[in-house]
Amino acid sequence: MSNTAEFGASKPDYFHAEALEVVLKSLPKIHLNPGEILVQQGEASEAAYFLDQGTVSVNAETLFGSVPLATVHAPQLVGEIGVLADLPRTATIKAVTSSTVYRISRSELHEIARKAPDLLLFIIGQLGRQLDAVNRAVSLYTNALAALEKREFDSRILEQLENPPPQLAEFSAAFHRFSSQILDKRPQHDELASAAIIQQSFLPKASNLAAIEGVLELHAEMRPAREVGGDFYDFFMLDADHLAIAIGDICGKGIAASLFMAVVVTVLRTAAHEEKDVASTIARANAILCRNNASSMFATTFYAALNLRSGVLEYCNCGHNAPFQILSSGETRSFPATGLPLALYADRIPAMARITLNHSDTLVLFTDGVTEAMNLSQEELGEVAFIETLVSSHDRPVAEIVSRIFSTVDSFAQGAEQTDDITCIAIRRRPSI
């Protein structure tokens, strides 16, 4: 072929091979408009293409979207490795600009390769360069991701990403955007981490309650959906004979909910030590929380006082999920709501109710993150499955009951993302001696 301008300019030497020239002369031109797909990932590799004019992009199609791998400019042979190796397309090739290509069938490519061994050498070299690019990319991004995980990602790594070798340009651009966003959000992450520490500091430890040893088993656990959540629980001694118990759910998530949670817990603790009974405690706490509540936040709350000697439990259920009493026989009873959530209306005082927790009875308190846990089909766990777990676990230690509740939620979710905080408390009166 004497006039190489017909097939583009500045081509590698193998493009001048007579066998390739003969084949290209006999092929019709294929014109591509910007955005038009030349080959689709996953389809059979039935032909290679000679890009004579224009530019195409090579993209890997993933479950999370299209990932750019390379940008190819004319003149270039593309799709030949899949044809020679008889492999499905490993990427999608799409026109970036108006482009012209020639389609070279499998038999034609084999004939060209037989007559022009230099073509095979070039293809092998190109494959080697692609493997080298992959190895470099894997090494670079493995190290970069490890640095991000360890929070040791400094500006020197960004500098390397800003000046990548040509074969890593597309990878580097994408990773640079990703890592820059992480660095920009690091202060926010640090704030969330601090908020999480503060929230954890408000949670009590059963080991600090020496008065309940030999009288009660108690175990509590909370799993926030985010770094910080809106659930809370609390328990503390009111006097030598009475244990205060609280569990609640703030409307909302994140730092705002965490701050309001701290306010609710503090107000409840203060009111509990200053008022004479459960009803007065809730009335005072609600009045305080309603003042200057410009954010209009509220908290569903179950608050109770348990007489350690008699087992009498006085409680107010302020719009919260009804806790369950599990009798030693395995039978369950619930505690219906006695009023509205806290911080909504100062003049709506919840009523107080009373039950007796007998020896070997178990009290289970929880938030709606348990029964409203979702699976991949957007179905809720529901109260029936929750009660079944309670009944089947009624004779187990309270720590195991809580563990089984969380296991039930996890098994039901089938890997679905947790969208709400999950909190459980289990309390059992030990058998009388």
C-alpha positions as CSV (number, residue, x, y, z in Angstrom):
1,M,0.0,0.0,0.0
2,S,1.7,3.1,-1.2
3,N,-0.6,5.8,0.3
4,T,-0.6,5.3,4.1
5,A,-2.6,8.5,4.6
6,E,-5.7,6.5,3.6
7,F,-5.5,4.6,6.9
8,G,-4.2,7.4,9.1
9,A,-0.7,8.7,9.8
10,S,2.3,7.8,12.0
11,K,1.3,4.1,12.3
12,P,3.6,1.5,13.9
13,D,5.7,-0.4,11.4
14,Y,3.5,-3.5,11.5
15,F,0.6,-1.5,10.0
16,H,2.6,-1.3,6.8
17,A,2.7,-5.1,6.5
18,E,1.5,-6.1,3.1
19,A,-0.9,-8.7,4.5
20,L,-2.6,-6.0,6.6
21,E,-2.7,-3.5,3.8
22,V,-4.3,-6.0,1.5
23,V,-7.0,-6.9,4.0
24,L,-7.8,-3.3,4.9
25,K,-8.1,-2.3,1.2
26,S,-10.9,-4.9,0.8
27,L,-12.9,-3.8,3.8
28,P,-15.6,-1.2,4.0
29,K,-15.2,1.7,6.4
30,I,-17.5,1.8,9.4
31,H,-18.3,5.2,10.7
32,L,-19.1,5.8,14.4
33,N,-20.8,8.7,16.0
34,P,-19.7,10.0,19.5
35,G,-21.1,7.7,22.1
36,E,-21.7,4.8,19.7
37,I,-20.6,1.4,21.1
38,L,-18.2,-0.6,19.0
39,V,-18.0,-3.7,21.2
40,Q,-19.9,-4.6,24.3
41,Q,-18.3,-6.3,27.3
42,G,-19.3,-9.9,27.6
43,E,-20.2,-10.6,24.0
44,A,-18.3,-13.0,21.8
45,S,-15.0,-11.8,20.3
46,E,-15.8,-12.5,16.6
47,A,-13.6,-9.7,15.1
48,A,-10.9,-7.2,15.7
49,Y,-11.1,-3.6,14.6
50,F,-8.6,-1.2,13.1
51,L,-9.2,2.3,14.4
52,D,-8.2,4.5,11.4
53,Q,-9.5,7.9,12.6
54,G,-10.8,9.3,15.9
55,T,-10.7,8.3,19.5
56,V,-12.4,5.5,21.5
57,S,-12.7,4.8,25.2
58,V,-12.3,1.4,26.9
59,N,-14.5,0.8,29.9
60,A,-15.1,-2.0,32.3
61,E,-18.8,-2.5,33.2
62,T,-19.3,-3.4,36.9
63,L,-22.2,-3.7,39.2
64,F,-21.4,-0.2,40.4
65,G,-21.2,1.4,37.0
66,S,-18.8,1.9,34.2
67,V,-15.1,2.2,35.1
68,P,-12.8,3.9,32.5
69,L,-9.7,1.9,31.7
70,A,-8.1,3.6,28.7
71,T,-8.5,6.1,25.9
72,V,-7.3,4.9,22.5
73,H,-6.4,7.2,19.6
74,A,-6.1,6.3,15.9
75,P,-4.2,4.5,14.4
76,Q,-4.6,1.4,16.6
77,L,-5.7,-2.2,16.5
78,V,-8.3,-3.0,19.1
79,G,-10.2,-6.1,20.2
80,E,-7.5,-8.4,18.7
81,I,-6.5,-10.2,21.9
82,G,-10.0,-11.5,22.5
83,V,-10.2,-12.8,19.0
84,L,-6.8,-14.6,19.1
85,A,-7.4,-16.0,22.6
86,D,-11.1,-16.8,21.8
87,L,-12.3,-15.0,24.9
88,P,-15.4,-12.9,25.5
89,R,-15.0,-9.2,25.4
90,T,-13.5,-8.0,28.7
91,A,-14.5,-4.4,28.2
92,T,-16.8,-2.1,26.3
93,I,-15.3,0.1,23.5
94,K,-17.2,3.3,22.8
95,A,-16.5,6.2,20.3
96,V,-15.4,9.4,22.0
97,T,-15.2,11.4,18.8
98,S,-16.5,10.7,15.3
99,S,-14.4,7.7,14.3
100,T,-13.7,5.4,11.4
101,V,-12.9,1.7,11.9
102,Y,-12.4,-1.4,9.8
103,R,-13.8,-4.7,10.9
104,I,-11.3,-7.6,10.6
105,S,-12.9,-11.0,11.0
106,R,-11.3,-13.9,12.9
107,S,-10.2,-15.7,9.8
108,E,-8.8,-12.5,8.3
109,L,-6.9,-11.7,11.4
110,H,-5.5,-15.3,11.5
111,E,-4.4,-15.0,7.9
112,I,-2.7,-11.6,8.6
113,A,-0.9,-13.0,11.6
114,R,0.3,-16.0,9.6
115,K,1.8,-13.8,6.9
116,A,3.0,-11.0,9.2
117,P,4.7,-12.5,12.4
118,D,5.6,-9.0,13.5
119,L,1.9,-8.4,14.1
120,L,1.9,-11.2,16.6
121,L,5.0,-9.8,18.3
122,F,3.3,-6.5,18.6
123,I,0.2,-8.0,20.1
124,I,2.2,-9.9,22.6
125,G,4.1,-6.8,23.5
126,Q,0.8,-4.8,23.9
127,L,-0.6,-7.5,26.1
128,G,2.6,-7.4,28.3
129,R,2.2,-3.6,28.6
130,Q,-1.5,-4.0,29.6
131,L,-0.5,-6.6,32.3
132,D,2.2,-4.2,33.5
133,A,-0.4,-1.4,33.8
134,V,-2.7,-3.7,35.7
135,N,0.1,-4.7,38.1
136,R,1.1,-1.1,38.6
137,A,-2.5,-0.1,39.2
138,V,-3.1,-2.9,41.7
139,S,0.1,-2.0,43.6
140,L,-0.6,1.7,43.7
141,Y,-4.2,1.5,44.8
142,T,-3.6,-1.3,47.2
143,N,-1.0,0.9,49.0
144,A,-3.3,3.9,48.7
145,L,-6.3,2.1,50.1
146,A,-4.2,0.7,52.9
147,A,-3.1,4.3,53.7
148,L,-6.6,5.5,53.7
149,E,-7.7,2.7,56.0
150,K,-4.9,3.5,58.5
151,R,-5.7,7.2,58.2
152,E,-2.1,7.8,57.0
153,F,-3.0,9.1,53.5
154,D,-0.8,12.2,53.0
155,S,-0.2,14.6,50.2
156,R,2.7,12.7,48.7
157,I,0.4,9.9,47.5
158,L,-1.9,12.5,45.9
159,E,1.2,13.9,44.1
160,Q,2.0,10.5,42.7
161,L,-1.6,10.2,41.5
162,E,-1.4,13.7,39.8
163,N,1.6,12.6,37.7
164,P,0.9,9.0,36.7
165,P,2.4,7.1,33.7
166,P,0.1,7.2,30.7
167,Q,-1.2,3.7,31.1
168,L,-2.5,4.6,34.6
169,A,-3.9,8.0,33.8
170,E,-7.6,6.9,33.9
171,F,-7.2,5.0,37.1
172,S,-5.3,7.8,38.8
173,A,-7.9,10.4,37.9
174,A,-10.7,8.4,39.4
175,F,-8.8,7.5,42.5
176,H,-7.6,11.0,42.9
177,R,-11.2,12.2,43.0
178,F,-12.1,9.5,45.5
179,S,-9.2,10.1,47.8
180,S,-9.6,13.9,47.7
181,Q,-13.2,13.5,48.8
182,I,-12.2,11.3,51.7
183,L,-9.6,13.9,52.8
184,D,-12.2,16.7,52.5
185,K,-14.6,14.7,54.7
186,R,-12.0,13.7,57.3
187,P,-12.9,16.6,59.6
188,Q,-16.5,15.6,59.5
189,H,-15.4,12.0,60.2
190,D,-13.4,13.1,63.2
191,E,-16.4,15.0,64.5
192,L,-18.6,11.9,64.2
193,A,-15.9,9.8,65.9
194,S,-15.9,12.3,68.8
195,A,-19.7,12.3,68.9
196,A,-19.6,8.5,69.0
197,I,-17.2,8.5,72.0
198,I,-19.4,11.0,73.8
199,Q,-22.5,8.9,73.1
200,Q,-20.8,5.8,74.4
201,S,-19.8,7.6,77.6
202,F,-23.5,8.1,78.4
203,L,-24.2,4.3,78.3
204,P,-24.1,2.7,81.7
205,K,-22.3,-0.5,82.7
206,A,-24.2,-3.3,84.5
207,S,-20.9,-4.1,86.3
208,N,-21.2,-0.8,88.2
209,L,-24.4,-1.9,89.9
210,A,-23.3,-3.8,92.9
211,A,-26.8,-3.6,94.4
212,I,-28.3,-6.0,91.7
213,E,-25.7,-8.8,92.2
214,G,-27.6,-11.9,93.3
215,V,-30.9,-10.2,92.6
216,L,-31.0,-9.5,88.8
217,E,-29.3,-10.6,85.6
218,L,-29.0,-7.6,83.2
219,H,-27.5,-7.2,79.8
220,A,-27.8,-4.3,77.3
221,E,-26.4,-3.8,73.8
222,M,-26.7,-1.1,71.1
223,R,-25.7,-1.1,67.5
224,P,-25.9,2.3,65.8
225,A,-26.8,2.4,62.1
226,R,-24.2,5.1,61.6
227,E,-21.2,6.3,63.6
228,V,-23.6,7.9,66.0
229,G,-27.3,7.1,66.5
230,G,-30.4,8.2,68.2
231,D,-31.1,5.2,70.4
232,F,-30.3,5.3,74.1
233,Y,-30.6,3.1,77.2
234,D,-29.9,3.8,80.9
235,F,-30.1,2.1,84.3
236,F,-29.1,3.4,87.7
237,M,-30.0,3.0,91.4
238,L,-32.6,5.4,92.7
239,D,-32.0,4.2,96.2
240,A,-30.9,0.9,97.8
241,D,-34.1,-0.9,96.7
242,H,-35.1,0.6,93.4
243,L,-33.5,0.4,90.0
244,A,-34.4,2.9,87.3
245,I,-34.5,1.6,83.7
246,A,-34.9,3.6,80.5
247,I,-34.8,2.9,76.8
248,G,-35.6,5.3,74.0
249,D,-35.4,6.3,70.4
250,I,-34.7,9.9,69.2
251,C,-36.4,11.0,66.0
252,G,-33.5,11.3,63.6
253,K,-29.9,10.2,63.1
254,G,-26.4,11.5,63.3
255,I,-24.9,14.2,65.5
256,A,-28.2,16.1,66.0
257,A,-29.9,13.0,67.4
258,S,-26.9,12.2,69.5
259,L,-26.9,15.6,71.1
260,F,-30.6,15.4,71.8
261,M,-30.1,11.9,73.2
262,A,-27.5,13.3,75.7
263,V,-30.0,16.0,76.7
264,V,-32.8,13.4,77.2
265,V,-30.6,11.1,79.3
266,T,-29.3,13.9,81.5
267,V,-32.8,15.3,82.1
268,L,-34.2,11.9,82.9
269,R,-31.5,11.1,85.4
270,T,-31.8,14.5,87.1
271,A,-35.6,14.3,87.3
272,A,-35.5,10.7,88.6
273,H,-33.3,11.7,91.5
274,E,-35.5,14.7,92.4
275,E,-39.0,13.3,92.0
276,K,-40.8,10.8,94.1
277,D,-42.2,8.4,91.5
278,V,-42.1,7.4,87.8
279,A,-45.1,9.6,86.8
280,S,-43.6,12.7,88.4
281,T,-40.2,12.0,86.8
282,I,-41.7,11.7,83.3
283,A,-43.9,14.8,83.8
284,R,-40.9,16.9,84.8
285,A,-38.6,15.6,82.1
286,N,-41.3,16.2,79.5
287,A,-41.8,19.8,80.6
288,I,-38.1,20.6,80.5
289,L,-37.7,19.0,77.1
290,C,-40.6,20.9,75.6
291,R,-39.0,24.2,76.5
292,N,-37.2,26.0,73.7
293,N,-37.4,22.8,71.5
294,A,-36.9,24.8,68.3
295,S,-35.7,21.7,66.5
296,S,-39.0,20.0,67.2
297,M,-37.2,16.7,68.1
298,F,-38.8,14.2,70.3
299,A,-38.0,10.8,71.9
300,T,-40.1,7.7,72.3
301,T,-39.2,6.5,75.8
302,F,-39.9,3.7,78.2
303,Y,-39.0,4.6,81.7
304,A,-39.6,2.3,84.8
305,A,-38.6,1.8,88.4
306,L,-38.2,-1.8,89.6
307,N,-38.5,-2.6,93.3
308,L,-35.7,-5.2,93.8
309,R,-37.4,-6.7,96.8
310,S,-41.0,-7.1,95.6
311,G,-40.5,-7.2,91.9
312,V,-43.1,-4.5,91.3
313,L,-42.3,-2.5,88.2
314,E,-43.9,1.0,87.8
315,Y,-43.5,2.4,84.3
316,C,-44.5,5.0,81.7
317,N,-44.4,4.0,78.1
318,C,-44.1,7.2,76.1
319,G,-44.9,6.1,72.6
320,H,-42.2,3.5,72.6
321,N,-42.2,-0.1,71.4
322,A,-44.0,-2.2,74.0
323,P,-41.5,-4.2,76.0
324,F,-42.2,-7.9,76.7
325,Q,-42.3,-9.8,80.0
326,I,-41.3,-13.4,79.5
327,L,-42.7,-15.7,82.2
328,S,-40.7,-18.7,83.4
329,S,-43.2,-20.8,81.4
330,G,-42.2,-19.1,78.1
331,E,-45.5,-17.1,77.9
332,T,-45.0,-13.5,76.8
333,R,-46.9,-10.3,77.8
334,S,-46.5,-6.8,76.4
335,F,-46.5,-3.3,78.0
336,P,-48.8,-1.0,75.9
337,A,-48.1,2.7,75.5
338,T,-49.4,5.0,78.3
339,G,-48.7,8.3,76.6
340,L,-47.1,10.3,73.8
341,P,-43.3,10.6,73.2
342,L,-41.4,13.1,75.2
343,A,-40.8,16.7,74.1
344,L,-44.0,17.0,72.0
345,Y,-46.6,18.4,74.4
346,A,-46.0,19.8,77.8
347,D,-49.6,19.4,78.9
348,R,-50.0,15.7,77.8
349,I,-48.7,13.8,80.9
350,P,-48.3,10.0,80.3
351,A,-50.1,7.7,82.7
352,M,-48.3,5.3,84.9
353,A,-48.9,1.6,85.0
354,R,-47.7,-1.2,87.2
355,I,-46.9,-4.9,86.8
356,T,-45.0,-7.5,88.9
357,L,-41.8,-9.2,87.7
358,N,-41.8,-12.5,89.4
359,H,-38.7,-14.6,90.2
360,S,-37.3,-16.1,86.9
361,D,-39.4,-13.7,84.8
362,T,-37.5,-11.8,82.1
363,L,-38.1,-8.3,80.9
364,V,-37.0,-7.5,77.3
365,L,-36.9,-3.9,76.1
366,F,-36.0,-2.9,72.5
367,T,-36.2,-0.2,69.9
368,D,-37.9,-0.4,66.5
369,G,-34.7,-1.1,64.7
370,V,-35.3,-4.8,65.8
371,T,-38.8,-5.4,64.5
372,E,-38.5,-3.0,61.6
373,A,-35.2,-4.5,60.3
374,M,-35.4,-4.9,56.5
375,N,-34.1,-7.7,54.3
376,L,-33.0,-7.4,50.6
377,S,-36.7,-7.8,49.5
378,Q,-37.6,-4.7,51.6
379,E,-39.6,-6.9,54.1
380,E,-39.7,-6.2,57.8
381,L,-38.7,-8.7,60.4
382,G,-42.0,-8.0,62.3
383,E,-43.1,-8.7,65.9
384,V,-44.0,-12.4,65.3
385,A,-40.5,-13.5,64.4
386,F,-39.2,-11.4,67.4
387,I,-41.5,-13.1,69.8
388,E,-40.6,-16.5,68.5
389,T,-36.9,-15.7,69.3
390,L,-37.9,-14.6,72.8
391,V,-39.9,-17.8,73.4
392,S,-37.2,-20.1,72.1
393,S,-34.6,-18.3,74.3
394,H,-36.6,-17.7,77.5
395,D,-34.6,-20.1,79.6
396,R,-31.2,-18.9,78.4
397,P,-29.0,-16.3,80.2
398,V,-30.0,-12.8,79.4
399,A,-26.8,-12.0,77.5
400,E,-27.6,-15.0,75.2
401,I,-31.2,-13.7,74.7
402,V,-29.8,-10.4,73.5
403,S,-27.3,-12.1,71.3
404,R,-30.0,-14.3,69.7
405,I,-32.1,-11.2,69.0
406,F,-29.2,-9.6,67.1
407,S,-28.5,-12.9,65.3
408,T,-32.2,-13.2,64.3
409,V,-32.0,-9.6,62.8
410,D,-28.8,-10.4,61.0
411,S,-30.0,-13.7,59.5
412,F,-33.3,-12.1,58.4
413,A,-31.5,-9.1,56.8
414,Q,-29.4,-11.3,54.5
415,G,-26.7,-8.7,54.2
416,A,-29.1,-5.7,53.7
417,E,-27.7,-2.5,55.0
418,Q,-28.8,-1.6,58.6
419,T,-30.9,1.5,58.3
420,D,-31.9,2.1,61.9
421,D,-30.2,1.8,65.3
422,I,-30.8,-1.5,67.2
423,T,-30.9,-1.6,71.0
424,C,-31.9,-4.3,73.4
425,I,-32.0,-4.7,77.2
426,A,-32.8,-8.0,79.0
427,I,-33.4,-8.1,82.7
428,R,-34.3,-11.2,84.8
429,R,-35.2,-11.6,88.4
430,R,-33.1,-14.4,89.8
431,P,-34.9,-17.3,91.3
432,S,-35.6,-17.0,95.1
433,I,-33.4,-19.0,97.4
